[in-house]
Amino acid sequence: MPSYDFEVWQGDRALHELRGVKLENPVRAWDHVARLANAFDLPKGHIAVKDEDGAIAILVGAKTAKLLAARAA
């Protein structure tokens, strides 16, 4: 089962990192992105999700992530 790293960024510094999250279905990464976006008030922040090789799988603005989560609910 692949694992992913989640990072919350504000400018050039990481505010929060969640490492080695195992996901059976990579689409479930969006659930984590939505929770992180709602947990941090980041008007100009972004959330990065990296795969096991360190490649960026998802890179989304925090505001956009909140909007997508609200629409999915």
Summary of the structure (lengths in Angstrom):
residues: 73
radius of gyration: 11.5
end to end distance: 26.6
largest distance: 33.4
contacts: 201
relative contact order: 0.24
helix: 34%
strand: 41%
